[in-house]
Amino acid sequence: MLDAFTKVVSQADARGEMLSTAQIDALSQMVAESNKRLDSVNRI
């Protein structure tokens, strides 16, 4: 997960831009999906 965050931030930094709303939303969605997977593992 850290790699995905690092990639998005470093690409934006290389372009001299801030993260877009779409990029932040995509990263937030990835975190939400990760939490669902952790909940599933804990139930097992």
N, C-alpha and C positions, 0 to 999 in steps of 0.2 A: 504494500500500500504506500509505503514511503516513496518508492520509486515513481509511482504515478504522480504524487504531489510534487516531487522534485522535478520531474520532467515538465509538467505544466508551468511551474513557476520559473524554471530556468529558460524555457522557450519564450515566455513573456518578457523576462528580464533581458534576454538577448535582443529582443525587438524594441526594448525600451518602453514597454507598455505595461499597464496595470492588467490584472486578470479581469476578464470579461464576466458579466453576469452568468452567461452560459457555462463558462469554465467552472465558476464557483458552484453553480447548481449541479454540474456533473460530478464534481468532487464530493459534494454533500450527498448525492445519491449513492455514490460508491461507499461512503461511510455508513449510510443507512442499510445498504445491502449487507455489509460486513457484520453489522449488529444482528441482523436476522440469522446469518450463518452461525454466529456465536451462540445465539439463543437455541438454535437447533442442536448444536454440539452439546450444550449444557443439559438439554433434555435427555440426550442419549446417555 
